[in-house]
Amino acid sequence: MEDNVVHPNCYKHGLEYEDVVAAWENVLAYTIRESFSGDRMVVVGYDTKARPCEVIGLHKSYGWLLIHAMTPPTDKTRLEIAEGRRRW
């Protein structure tokens, strides 16, 4: 079973643990970024307050390390997901 870990960077934009996890688990759309440090999934999902959030997770051996979260999603993230056309 995989575990997800929320990195402290996720709290820089005022979101709480429950908001980050809810947005990660309630995905509306996503895309995969390939990077030198491993695959990253960029998702847009709703938090516990029904706000759209962007969350970025880095795939690790134990599951996903959630490294960034904010609301609302940036235009750059929305465009990146739209171009990837990946929907949950």
C-alpha positions in Angstrom: 0.0 0.0 0.0 1.3 3.4 -0.9 1.4 6.3 1.5 1.3 10.0 0.7 3.4 12.5 2.6 2.7 16.2 2.7 5.9 18.3 2.7 5.9 21.6 4.8 6.2 23.6 1.5 2.5 22.8 0.9 1.5 25.2 3.7 3.3 28.3 2.4 0.1 29.5 0.6 -2.2 29.1 3.6 -3.6 25.7 3.0 -3.9 23.2 5.8 -3.1 19.5 5.8 -6.7 18.4 5.2 -7.1 20.8 2.3 -4.0 19.5 0.6 -5.0 15.9 1.0 -8.6 16.5 -0.1 -7.4 18.3 -3.3 -5.0 15.5 -4.1 -7.7 12.9 -3.6 -10.5 14.8 -5.4 -8.8 15.3 -8.7 -10.6 17.1 -11.5 -7.7 17.0 -14.0 -4.1 16.2 -14.0 -0.9 16.0 -16.1 2.5 14.3 -15.6 5.7 16.2 -15.7 8.9 14.3 -16.3 11.9 15.8 -14.5 15.4 14.9 -13.5 14.2 14.2 -10.0 11.4 11.8 -11.0 7.9 11.9 -12.3 5.7 14.6 -10.9 1.9 14.7 -11.1 0.3 18.1 -11.2 -3.4 18.0 -10.2 -6.3 20.4 -9.8 -8.8 19.2 -7.3 -11.2 20.6 -4.6 -10.1 21.1 -1.0 -12.3 20.8 2.0 -13.8 24.2 1.4 -14.7 23.4 -2.2 -12.0 25.7 -3.5 -10.0 24.6 -6.6 -6.4 23.9 -5.7 -3.3 22.9 -7.5 -1.1 20.2 -5.9 2.2 18.8 -7.1 3.3 15.4 -6.1 6.7 13.7 -6.6 6.5 9.9 -7.0 8.6 8.0 -4.5 9.0 4.4 -3.5 6.6 4.7 -0.6 3.9 6.7 -2.5 3.6 10.4 -3.3 5.5 13.3 -1.7 3.2 16.3 -2.0 5.6 19.2 -2.5 3.5 22.2 -3.5 -0.1 23.3 -3.0 -2.0 26.6 -3.6 -5.4 28.0 -4.4 -6.5 29.1 -6.9 -4.5 27.2 -9.6 -2.3 29.4 -11.7 -3.1 30.1 -15.3 0.2 28.3 -16.2 -1.0 25.1 -14.4 -4.4 25.3 -16.0 -2.8 25.6 -19.5 -0.4 22.8 -18.8 -3.2 20.5 -17.8 -5.4 21.6 -20.8 -2.5 20.8 -23.2 -2.0 17.4 -21.6 -5.7 16.7 -21.8 -5.6 14.3 -18.9 -8.7 14.1 -16.9 -9.5 11.9 -13.9 
